[in-house]
Structures are given as C-alpha cells and as structure tokens.
C-alpha cells in the first residue's frame, strides 16, 4: 500500500507500484518488464483506475496485489480520458486466483468510501477498511 505517491510517467508509476510485490518476492523484475512492454492504455479498467499485470508465466511467484494512490493523476492512455490516479498491480498464479482477486477488487472499487479512504493518506485506515470489506 503506497499513498500520495509522486510520479509523472506510466513507466515510473508501474515501477513504483511493483516494488512492494518485488520486495515480498511475489513477482520478479522480469514480470515488471513484461508489464512495461504492454500497452498502458489496456490497463485502464475504469475512470482513474489502472490494473497493470501480465501472464503468470512472466514471473509470478505468488498471489498478490499492490495498491498505489498517486498524488496527481498520470496520463496512461486515452481510455476513460486516460488519467490514472489509482493503480492496482496484480499478480496471480492461475485463472481461478485471477478471477478471485478481480472479484475482491470489484467489491472495493465500486465503493466510494474506499477512494475517500485512499485519499485520506492514512495507511492504517485503508488497511482496516480492506480487512472489514474483504474478510
């Protein structure tokens, strides 16, 4: 979980969003490179929201997702106006875990309170929200 991150370029945003997953040995640097090689516009899943990811075989060691909230929106492409502020970096090991994580993600990104929580910049508040919502 990274809040109030300052980054201007999609490449920089993806690298920052991947750090917690690399640090926890969930993904490899080669996975990040595969993500960076893709079309960033494809990652935009809703206004202001990006879901950078690649195939499990590209370097996923375990299931995980990082959440990064930017201080200011970053131009990712042109879908939904192209500006992204919330990045959910995804790592799954197979199709069933992929669907499970997407289901959890849909539950939180359809709740306005979650984004208010993210914008507050209070990590413990965000973590408590996630525990309550996803348990």
N, C-alpha and C positions, 0 to 999 in steps of 0.2 A: 504494500500500500504506500503510494507516494502522492503527497498532496502539494498543491501550489508550486508545481514544477515549472521552471522557466525553460522553454525550448521553442525554437522557431521553425525548424525544418522537420519534415516527417521522418527522415533518416535518424536524426538526433532523438526524436520522440520515441521511436521504436527501440533504439539502443538503450535509452533510459528505462523504458517500460520492461525491457528484457532483463535488466540487471538483477532484480530480486530472484527471478527464475534461474538465472545462471548461478547466482550466489548460493542458492539452495540445491544446486545440482539437479534441477528439474529439466533444463534444456541445455544444449551445447551451443557454443559460438557458431557452429556450422548451421544450426537451426535458425539462429538470428540472421545469418547471411542469406539463407533461403527466403526468409520473410522479407528482407530488404530487396531481394531480387524480384519480388512480385509487384504488381500494380497497386499502389497505395489506395487508389480510388475504390478498389474491390473490398477494402477493409471497412469502409464506411457502411454501417448497418442501420443507422438512424441519424437524424439531425444531431450533430455534435458528438457522435459516438463512433469509435473505431474498434475493430476486433482483429488486430494483426495476428496471423497464425500461418502455419504451413502444415505439411503432412507429418504424421508421427515418425515416419522413417527418416525424416530430415534431421533428426537429432533430439527427439523427446525421450527422456529417461523415466519420467513420472508424470502424473496428472498435476496440473497447476494452472493458476491464473493470477496475473498481477493486475492491480488497478492503479492507474496513474491519472491524476487530475491536473491539467495544465492551468497555470495562472491566467494565460491568454490563449484563445483558440489558435490553432495552427492550420494552414492550408494543406489538406491532404489530397484533394481532387475536386471534382465538380458535383458529385452525387450529394443530394440534400444540402446544397450550397458549398460543400467541400470543407467547411471549417469544423475542426475536431477539437474538443476540449477534454473528453473522457476517453481513455484508452484502456481496453481490457485485453491484455496479452494472454493468449490462450495456448495451452499445451495439453494435448490429450494423447493417450496411447492406442486408442482404437475407436471405432464408430460409436459403440454404446456409451463409453465415457464422454465422448464428444457431445452426444445428444443430452446426456445428463447435465453436463456443465452448461450447455446452451439453455436448458430448461431453467436452471438456477439463475443464469444471467438474465433471462427474460423476466423472471419474477422480480428482480431488483431494478432493472432499467425501466420498468413500467410504473415504478413508484416515485413520484415527485419528491417524496421525503428523502429518498436515498440521495438524490442530487443535492438537495439542500444540506444534507449531512456532509457530503463530499466538499461542498463549497465552504462549509464552516472551517475547514482546515484542521479539525480536531480528530486525530487518528483514533483515539480510544472510543470516541462517539461513533465513528464509522465501523469499527470492529464490533462494538456492541450491537449496532444496527444489523450487521451481517449475521451475527450469532443468533439474534432473535428471529430474523427473517428466514434464514436458511436451515434452521435446526429442525 
